[in-house]
Amino acid sequence: MKITNVDVYQLGQPSSQGSATWAGNSILLKLTTSDGTIGYGEAVPTLRVQPVIQSLHEVARVFKGKDPLDMELNIHEWHKHDFYLPVSFESTTALSAFDIACWDIAGKHFGAPIHQLIGGSFRSSVRVYANGWYDKCVTPEQFGERAKKFAAMGYTALKFDPFGAHYDSIDAKGLETAYARVKAVKDATASKVQLLIEHHGRFDPNAAITIAKKLGEFDPLFIEEPVHPDNLEGLRKYRDATDARVALGERILTKEQAAFLLANNLTDYLQIDITNIGGVTVARKVAAMAEAYGVEMAFHNAFGPIQNAVTIQLDAALPNFLIQESFYDCFPAWKRQLVRDQSKVENGQTKVPTRPGIGVEVDEKVLEEHRAKGQEYFNPDEPVWVVKDTWKD
């Protein structure tokens, strides 16, 4: 069996000022083999759509003609050719998409879902937390009302960023506003929902430490990316100064970076992204390393239905799984329609699909209807990583 065709799909919907570009775009990869088997992968679109698409075509020059079942060999071959793989997001996400598609093919070839191929079923359903639920929320009252809605939908954990437009530092007024927003969510959900506080890796260590002390009374399940992700010494300072539980890892590009974080006790939970770290092949290695350090996995999962499907497959097989990020109820409708058999979120859980491969079937009609081209919209007034219309005090 050989990879004979490589198709790259840029998907989206018309964007406008205020739209969240990471939510409104997707980059999908379709591989077809010599025996007609099809596998799908997904790459990260965040303000990098065109460079990532070009990188997918570059990786295709190594993968085309190869046996998709030779995952380790194929990754090694691209590692040999791409001099900047360890520091290139475009390269690692393109490689991840190919690896995911190859695992989808492998599952279909052997007639089994991916989780059965990487260790079997450790759980049949996965606990999830909602993200993206607080779009357009600015006042504490708005945060509280929306939180109440999602708690009523059955979610037992909610993640949100209460820091508005603050970046690097935060003043006393911003700190009080953040406190009020978090308190509103806790009160609105009668303290029955676990809180996960997203920092988006945007604060210097002193600001992050001040925030941790201010919000400590709410006992969040974790603080996500408290400091800028490249400031490892700042992260060490944060760890020494607080008792906050830290989660991070969505911007890690290699297993070696993960190993450093684990060996230096810089995180309590690891949030690598399967569409960024090197696909299933590398993600399962990182999860095994984390298990050896007693660190639980909470994969980053913000982009699309293929990423969601393959991430749930890994969740099903890992003994050190904690909780799974989910945008299912916040995605644009077309993203939910893009795949058939997608597991809905019910009572804070999603069932693990048992169909072969990634466990879902792509609706190619929807795929064709949402093809897009060109650069995604750039909003100078709100960074691309922000949940829509929340970059306000």
Secondary structure, 3 states (H helix, E strand, C coil): CCEEEEEEEEEECCCCCCCCHHHHEEEEEEEEECCCCEEEEEECCCCCHHHHHHHHHHHHHHHCCCCCCCHHHHHHHHHHHCCCHHHCHHHHHHHHHHHHHHHHHHHHHHCCEHHHHCCCCCCCEEEEEECCCCCCCCCHHHHHHHHHHHHHCCCCEEEECCCCCCCECCCHHHHHHHHHHHHHHHHHCCCCCEEEEECCCCECHHHHHHHHHHHHHHCCCEEECCCCCCCHHHHHHHHHHCCCCEEECCCCCCHHHHHHHHHCCCCCEECCEHHHHCHHHHHHHHHHHHHHCCCEECCECCCCHHHHHHHHHHHHHCCCECCEEECHHHCCHHHHHCEECCCCEECCEEECCCCCECCCEECHHHHHHCECCCCCCCCCCCCCCCCCCCCCC
